[in-house]
């Protein structure tokens, strides 16, 4: 029976623990903080917010992995009524429907061959009107959290447009009732039911030497722990704004800013447990452009709220803003794909997982896909001779 150590108790670490324990391994999870979850955490009431969207797509294998283990819990999708209230900022105005050029691009060209080695901007501008390309790039803002998605690999961008940005009902997004925190609680419970030992407040400064190790930290922490400066990959940067306002029938639900790349969503509309009765909880995101400050991005985001949430400044009850930097999933540049990211198998019984490693998926999907793969490798690995500890986790 394998004795596996997992460093990091976030979404990836807990998924790896469950997967390995299901296969009969003895698993210990070390989490440096006093609580589990990593970036997949939810704030405490009265305003239950998350570090970014608490959503996952149901058109991929990760969703079924969660369902099969009862980890999804209670969840919702946008109802038809909410779907009809979705709005799109286009040429300075809110509209109820997507631009016709964008819709034709997504529906009529789904099966075209898209290159990896060219940027989306260069490739798409040869096939579609530039206005349509700009609309697609604007829609990608809340999907990639990046202020310049046109520079990314055409194949990388196209896959996300087809999975997330194709107009249809029902949408593939599923929202966890209570936010990411409820998912983490269920994962902790299931892991313990399988015999996983979870130690919080346990910061490892070097790799254990008595068996396979799965490193489930950010790439920055993994660089130090593994002593490997090559562990790096580009990620998006966005300004985030959470706010609670008194409820109004004029408030929007989900709004995409196809001009600026921003996004606003009234999360309490489909999950009233996130805010007190009579209040609406919103989250907005605006990708930072090259050289742009947080305050400049927030100013652009507030202009979007002016359209989607009329009079919000006079109704505001609570506000929190910040920057999501280096924690929004991997971005693939031209010539690169997910297979070129830092490898899961680092050799000598060490494995690396998270949202920026060599595994497929969108955002949280990559974390879970890499976790399941690493668990399979760790359980099947031959006994590890006592390795020399390297690095330190600072």
For each residue, the residues with C-beta under 8 A, 3 or more apart:
1: 24 25 26
2: 20 24 25 26 211 212 378 379 381
3: 25 26 28 210 211 212
4: 20 25 26 27 28 211 212 213 214 375 378 379
5: 27 28 30 204 208 210 211 212 213 214
6: 9 13 16 17 20 27 28 29 30 213 214 216
7: 13 30 204 207 213 214 215 216 217 225 393
8: 12 13 29 30 31 32 38 215 216 217 221
9: 6 13 14 29 30 31 33 36 37 38 198 200 216
10: 13 14 36 37 38 39 40 216 367
11: 14 15 37 38 39 40 180 183 184 187 364 367 368 371
12: 8 15 16 38 216 353 354 355 367 368 370 371
13: 6 7 8 9 10 16 17 29 31 38 214 216 353 371
14: 9 10 11 17 18 29 36 184 187 188 191
15: 11 12 18 19 187 367 368 371 372 375
16: 6 12 13 19 20 214 216 353 371 372 374 375 378
17: 6 13 14 20 21 27 29 191 194 196 198 375
18: 14 15 21 22 69 187 190 191 194 196
19: 15 16 22 23 371 372 375 376
20: 2 4 6 16 17 23 25 27 214 375 378 379
21: 17 18 24 25 27 191 194 195 196
22: 18 19 194
23: 19 20 375 376 379
24: 1 2 21 379
25: 1 2 3 4 20 21 375 378 379
26: 1 2 3 4 195
27: 4 5 6 17 20 21 191 194 195 196 197
28: 3 4 5 6 196 197 198 199
29: 6 8 9 13 14 17 191 196 197 198 199
30: 5 6 7 8 9 199 202 203 204
31: 8 9 13 35 36 198 199 200 201 202
32: 8 201 202 203 204 393
33: 9 36 200 201
34: 200 201
35: 31 41 200
36: 9 10 14 31 33 184 187 188 198 200
37: 9 10 11 40 41 180 181 184
38: 8 9 10 11 12 13 41 216
39: 10 11 51 52 327
40: 10 11 37 50 51 180 181 183 184 364
41: 35 37 38 50 51 180 181 184
42: 48 49 50 54 178 179 180 181 182
43: 47 48 49 50
44: 48
45: 48
46: 275 276
47: 43 242 244 274 275 281 318
48: 42 43 44 45 178 179 181 273 274 275 281
49: 42 43 179 242 274 281 283 320
50: 40 41 42 43 53 54 179 180 181 283
51: 39 40 41 240 324 327
52: 39 145 240 285 324 328 363
53: 50 142 265 283
54: 42 50 175 176 179 180 267
55: 173 174 175 176
56: 62 63 66 173 174 176 363 364 365
57: 60 62 63 163 164 172 173 174 362 365
58: 63 77 172 173 174
59: 63 163 172
60: 57 63 163 361 362 365
61: 64 65 369
62: 56 57 65 66 361 364 365 368 369
63: 56 57 58 59 60 66 67 72 174
64: 61 67 68
65: 61 62 68 69 71 368 372
66: 56 62 63 69 71 72 183 368
67: 63 64 70 71 72
68: 64 65
69: 18 65 66 190
70: 67 73 186 190
71: 65 66 67 183 186 187 190
72: 63 66 67 75 174 176 183
73: 70 176 177 178 182 183 186
74: 176 177 178 182
75: 72 174 175 176 177
76: 79 174 175 177 270 271
77: 58 170 171 173 174 175
78: 82 83 86 170 171 173 253 254 270
79: 76 82 83 270
80: 83 84 169 170
81: 84 85
82: 78 79 85 86 253 254 269 270
83: 78 79 80 86 169 170 171
84: 80 81 96
85: 81 82 252 253 254
86: 78 82 83 96 253 254 255 256
87: 94 95 96 252 253 254 255 256 308
88: 94 95 96 97 98 99 255 256 258
89: 92 93 94 95 255 256 257 258 259 260 262 304 307 308
90: 93 94 95 99 135 258 259
91: 259
92: 89 259
93: 89 90 307
94: 87 88 89 90 252 255 307 308
95: 87 88 89 90
96: 84 86 87 88
97: 88
98: 88 102 103 135 167
99: 88 90 102 103 131 132 135 258
100: 103 104
101: 104 105 128 129 131 132 135
102: 98 99 105 106 132 135 136 139 258
103: 98 99 100 106 107 167
104: 100 101 107 108 109 132
105: 101 102 108 109 128 132 136
106: 102 103 109 110 161 162 165 166 167
107: 103 104 110 166 167
108: 104 105
109: 104 105 106 112 127
110: 106 107 162 166
111:
112: 109 127
113:
114: 123 154 155 158
115: 118 123 154 155
116: 153 154 155 156 332 334 335 336 337
117: 153 334 335
118: 115 122 123 153 154 334
119: 122 123 150 151 152 153 154 334
120: 123 124 133 136 137 149 150 151 152 153 154 156 157 158
121: 124 125 133 137 150 151
122: 118 119 125 126 154
123: 114 115 118 119 120 126 127 154
124: 120 121 127 128 132 133 136 154
125: 121 122 128 130 133
126: 122 123
127: 109 112 123 124
128: 101 105 124 125 132 133
129: 101 132 133
130: 125 133 134
131: 99 101 134 135
132: 99 101 102 104 105 124 128 129 135 136
133: 120 121 124 125 128 129 130 136 137 150
134: 130 131 137 138 258
135: 90 98 99 101 102 131 132 138 139 258
136: 102 105 120 124 132 133 139 140 157 161 165
137: 120 121 133 134 140 141 149 150 261
138: 134 135 141 256 257 258 259 260 261
139: 102 135 136 143 161 165 256 258
140: 136 137 143 144 146 149 157 160 161 165 261
141: 137 138 144 145 146 147 149 238 256 257 260 261 262 263 285 286 287
142: 53 145 256 261 262 263 285
143: 139 140 160 164 165 362
144: 140 141 149 152 157 160 236 287 328 329 331
145: 52 141 142 235 236 237 238 285 287 324 328 329
146: 140 141 149 152 236 237 238 287 328 331
147: 141 236 237 261 287 288 289 290 292
148: 151 289 290
149: 120 137 140 141 144 146 152 157 261
150: 119 120 121 133 137
151: 119 120 121 148 333 334
152: 119 120 144 146 149 156 157 331 332 333 334
153: 116 117 118 119 120 156 157 332 333 334 335 336 337
154: 114 115 116 118 119 120 122 123 124 157 158 334
155: 114 115 116 158 159 332 337
156: 116 120 152 153 159 160 331 332 337
157: 120 136 140 144 149 152 153 154 160 161
158: 114 120 154 155 161 162
159: 155 156 162 163
160: 140 143 144 156 157 163 164 165 362
161: 106 136 139 140 157 158 164 165 166
162: 106 110 158 159 165 166
163: 57 59 60 159 160 166 172 362
164: 57 143 160 161 172 173 362
165: 106 136 139 140 143 160 161 162
166: 106 107 110 161 162 163
167: 98 103 106 107
168: 171
169: 80 83
170: 77 78 80 83
171: 77 78 83 168
172: 57 58 59 163 164
173: 55 56 57 58 77 78 164
174: 55 56 57 58 63 72 75 76 77
175: 54 55 75 76 77 267 270 271
176: 54 55 56 72 73 74 75 179 180 182 183
177: 73 74 75 76 182 271 273
178: 42 48 73 74 181 182 271 273 274
179: 42 48 49 50 54 176 182 183 271 274
180: 11 37 40 41 42 50 54 176 183 184
181: 37 40 41 42 48 50 178 184 185
182: 42 73 74 176 177 178 179 185 186
183: 11 40 66 71 72 73 176 179 180 186 187
184: 11 14 36 37 40 41 180 181 187 188
185: 181 182 188 189
186: 70 71 73 182 183 189 190
187: 11 14 15 18 36 71 183 184 190 191
188: 14 36 184 185 191 192 198
189: 185 186 192 193
190: 18 69 70 71 186 187 193 194
191: 14 17 18 21 27 29 187 188 194 196 198
192: 188 189 195 196 198
193: 189 190
194: 17 18 21 22 27 190 191
195: 21 26 27 192
196: 17 18 21 27 28 29 191 192
197: 27 28 29
198: 9 17 28 29 31 36 188 191 192
199: 28 29 30 31 202
200: 9 31 33 34 35 36
201: 31 32 33 34
202: 30 31 32 199
203: 30 32 393
204: 5 7 30 32 207 208 225 393
205: 392 393
206: 225 389 390 391 392 393
207: 7 204 213 225 226 350 387 389 390 391
208: 5 204 211 213 389
209: 384 386 387 388 389
210: 3 5 384 386
211: 2 3 4 5 208 349 383 384
212: 2 3 4 5 349 350 351 378 379 381 384
213: 4 5 6 7 207 208 349 350 351
214: 4 5 6 7 13 16 20 351 352 353 371 374 375 378
215: 7 8 222 225 226 346 350 351 352 353
216: 6 7 8 9 10 12 13 16 38 353 354 371
217: 7 8 221 222 225 354 393
218: 221 222 326 327 354
219: 222 223 231 232 233 326 342 354 356
220: 223 224 326
221: 8 217 218 224 225 393 394
222: 215 217 218 219 225 226 228 231 342 352 354
223: 219 220 226 227 228 229 231 232
224: 220 221 227 391 392 393 394
225: 7 204 206 207 215 217 221 222 390 391 392 393
226: 207 215 222 223 231 346 350 352 390 391
227: 223 224 390 391
228: 222 223 231 346 391
229: 223 232
230: 342
231: 219 222 223 226 228 342 352
232: 219 223 229 342
233: 219 330 331 341 342 356
234: 330 331 333
235: 145 325 326 327 328 329 330 331 356
236: 144 145 146 147 287 324 328 329 331
237: 145 146 147 287 288 323 324 325 326 328
238: 141 145 146 285 286 287 288 297 323 324 328
239: 285 286 287 288 294 297 298 301 321 322 323 324
240: 51 52 283 284 285 321 322 323 324
241: 282 283 284 285 286 298 301 302 305 319 320 321
242: 47 49 281 282 283 319 320 321
243: 281 282 284 312 316 317 318 319 320
244: 47 275 276 279 280 281 282 316 317 318 319
245: 248 251 279 280 282 309 312 315 316 317
246: 278 279 280 315 317
247: 251 278 279 280
248: 245 251 280 309 310 311 315
249:
250: 310 311
251: 245 247 248 266 280 308 309 310
252: 85 87 94 255 264 266 308 309
253: 78 82 85 86 87 265 266 269
254: 78 82 85 86 87 263 264 265 266
255: 86 87 88 89 94 252 263 264 265 304 307 308
256: 86 87 88 89 138 139 141 142 262 263
257: 89 138 141 260 261 262 263 264 286 304
258: 88 89 90 99 102 134 135 138 139
259: 89 90 91 92 138
260: 89 138 141 257 286 300 304
261: 137 138 140 141 142 147 149 257 286 287
262: 89 141 142 256 257 284 285 286 287 300 301 304
263: 141 142 254 255 256 257 284 285 286
264: 252 254 255 257 282 283 284 301 304 305 308 309
265: 53 253 254 255 282 283 284
266: 251 252 253 254 269 280 281 282 309
267: 54 175 270 271 274 281 282 283
268: 271 272 274 275 279 280 281
269: 82 253 266 280
270: 76 78 79 82 175 267
271: 76 175 177 178 179 267 268 274
272: 268 275 277
273: 48 177 178
274: 47 48 49 178 179 267 268 271 281
275: 46 47 48 244 268 272 279 280 281
276: 46 244 279
277: 272
278: 246 247
279: 244 245 246 247 268 275 276 317
280: 244 245 246 247 248 251 266 268 269 275
281: 47 48 49 242 243 244 266 267 268 274 275
282: 241 242 243 244 245 264 265 266 267 305 309 312
283: 49 50 53 240 241 242 264 265 267
284: 240 241 243 262 263 264 265 301 304 305
285: 52 141 142 145 238 239 240 241 262 263 301 324
286: 141 238 239 241 257 260 261 262 263 297 298 300 301 304
287: 141 144 145 146 147 236 237 238 239 261 262 297
288: 147 237 238 239 292 293 294 297 323
289: 147 148 292 297
290: 147 148
291:
292: 147 288 289 296 297
293: 288 296 297
294: 239 288 297 298 321 322 323
295: 298 299
296: 292 293 299 300
297: 238 239 286 287 288 289 292 293 294 300 301
298: 239 241 286 294 295 301 302 321
299: 295 296 302 303
300: 260 262 286 296 297 303 304
301: 239 241 262 264 284 285 286 297 298 304 305
302: 241 298 299 305 306
303: 299 300 306 307
304: 89 255 257 260 262 264 284 286 300 301 307 308
305: 241 264 282 284 301 302 308 309 312
306: 302 303 309 310 312
307: 89 93 94 255 303 304 310
308: 87 89 94 251 252 255 264 304 305
309: 245 248 251 252 264 266 282 305 306 312
310: 248 250 251 306 307
311: 248 250 314 315
312: 243 245 282 305 306 309 315 316
313: 316
314: 311
315: 245 246 248 311 312
316: 243 244 245 312 313 319
317: 243 244 245 246 279
318: 47 243 244
319: 241 242 243 244 316
320: 49 241 242 243
321: 239 240 241 242 294 298
322: 239 240 294
323: 237 238 239 240 288 294
324: 51 52 145 236 237 238 239 240 285 327 328
325: 235 237
326: 218 219 220 235 237
327: 39 51 218 235 324 355
328: 52 144 145 146 235 236 237 238 324 355 363
329: 144 145 235 236 355 356 362 363 366
330: 233 234 235 338 341 355 356 357 366
331: 144 146 152 156 233 234 235 236
332: 116 152 153 155 156 336 337 338 340 341
333: 151 152 153 234 336
334: 116 117 118 119 151 152 153 154
335: 116 117 153
336: 116 153 332 333 340 341
337: 116 153 155 156 332 340
338: 330 332 341 358 359 360 361 366
339: 358
340: 332 336 337 358
341: 233 330 332 336 338 356 357 358 359
342: 219 222 230 231 232 233 352 356 357 358
343: 346 352 357 358
344: 351 352 353 357 358 359 370 373 374 377
345: 351 374 377
346: 215 226 228 343 350 351 352
347: 350
348: 384 387
349: 211 212 213 378 381 384 387
350: 207 212 213 215 226 346 347 387
351: 212 213 214 215 344 345 346 374 377 378
352: 214 215 222 226 231 342 343 344 346 357 370 374
353: 12 13 16 214 215 216 344 357 359 367 370 371 373 374
354: 12 216 217 218 219 222 357 366 367 370
355: 12 327 328 329 330 363 364 366 367
356: 219 233 235 329 330 341 342 366
357: 330 341 342 343 344 352 353 354 366 370
358: 338 339 340 341 342 343 344 370
359: 338 341 344 353 366 369 370 373
360: 338 365 366 369
361: 60 62 338 364 365 366 367 368 369
362: 57 60 143 160 163 164 329 365 366
363: 52 56 328 329 355 366 367
364: 11 40 56 62 355 361 367 368
365: 56 57 60 62 360 361 362 368 369
366: 329 330 338 354 355 356 357 359 360 361 362 363 369 370
367: 10 11 12 15 353 354 355 361 363 364 370 371
368: 11 12 15 62 65 66 361 364 365 371 372
369: 61 62 359 360 361 365 366 372 373
370: 12 344 352 353 354 357 358 359 366 367 373 374
371: 11 12 13 15 16 19 214 216 353 367 368 374 375
372: 15 16 19 65 368 369 375 376
373: 344 353 359 369 370 376 377
374: 16 214 344 345 351 352 353 370 371 377 378
375: 4 15 16 17 19 20 23 25 214 371 372 378 379
376: 19 23 372 373 379 380
377: 344 345 351 373 374 380 381
378: 2 4 16 20 25 212 214 349 351 374 375 381
379: 2 4 20 23 24 25 212 375 376
380: 376 377
381: 2 212 349 377 378 384
382:
383: 211
384: 209 210 211 212 348 349 381 387
385:
386: 209 210
387: 207 209 348 349 350 384
388: 209
389: 206 207 208 209
390: 206 207 225 226 227
391: 206 207 224 225 226 227 228
392: 205 206 224 225
393: 7 32 203 204 205 206 217 221 224 225
394: 221 224
